[in-house]
Amino acid sequence: MLELRHLRYFVAVAEELNFSRAAERLHMAQPPLSVAIRQLEQELGTQLLTRTTRDVRLTDAGAAFLEGARATLAELDRSIVQARRASSGELGRLRIAFSWGARFVTLPALGQAFRASYPEVGLLTEEMWNARMPGALKSRAVDLAVSICPEVSGDLRYQTIRSEHVIGLVNDDHRLAGDGKIALAMLADDPFVMFPRELAPRFYDTLLAICRRAGFEPTVLSESFHTSWELGVIGDGSSVALVPESLMREPHGRLVGLELTDSEESIDTAIVWNATDDSAVGAAFREVACEVFTGERLIS
């Protein structure tokens, strides 16, 4: 039976045109090399080499076989390298779901850092509400999620990568817009722009709990915070939203961020993945994600 070692032996002899030098190159004795070449010729049913006491030459069949043997070995070597790279997370594709708020600072920072270390891994991102993420991860529709205040499920694993302070977000004509720093309780009488609870239950409940710890029950408007953001304005002049502070790293429309002096509340962003997922590329992404925000002022 033709074996890969036969190809390697033949290529060495064909390139050296000398059995002694070929054996030395292969780190083996000459007799078993000669036997292996004869076995190869018998398997193929044709003579590949002519041997005399003075030299070794390729037959026409040998020259033709040499080209194919080299190509086969080169492809094998390439496949071995690709397999090893894939096993270390250097190749492949990642489908990443992300919370809307992660797209401003967190997701770009992760993507840039990961691409710098793993340039040949394809990244496919999809904005997704938190409530959909567990199902998408369990069905393998996505490989991992970058989630702000993620939903909790026993079938998933979580790795917190950053923790941000919560800030108030108001229009530039809000009565407190020019203050820069305020107590959250000063917003108690203002209507809060949120999102429907069923889209991100834990995130929604966390924001309400922050208000309650500040001593008031917020009045929640039915309109969508995300639509308000896209329009560059939060409801009317008296409306307010609570968001992670990274959303205001860059000015947007008429929106103004207010630091909350009476609240040390923070919101976590986590990488979430299926507990049964052991892919190397997913592990590589999580490793990079842990390093990106290390040393950040608000890291948990």
Secondary structure, 3 states (H helix, E strand, C coil): CCCHHHHHHHHHHHHHCCHHHHHHHHCCCHHHHHHHHHHHHHHHCCCCEEECCCCEEECHHHHHHHHHHHHHHHHHHHHHHHHHHHHCCCCEEEEEEECHHHHCCHHHHHHHHHHHHCCCEEEEEEECCHHHHHHHHHCCCCCEEEEECCCCCCCEEEEEEEEEEEEEEEECCCCCCCCCEECHHHHCCCEEEECCHHHCHHHHHHHHHHHHHCCCCCEEEEEEHHHHHHHCCCCCCCCEEEEEHHHHCCCECCEEEEEECCCCCEEEEEEEEECCCCCHHHHHHHHHHHHHCCCCCCCC
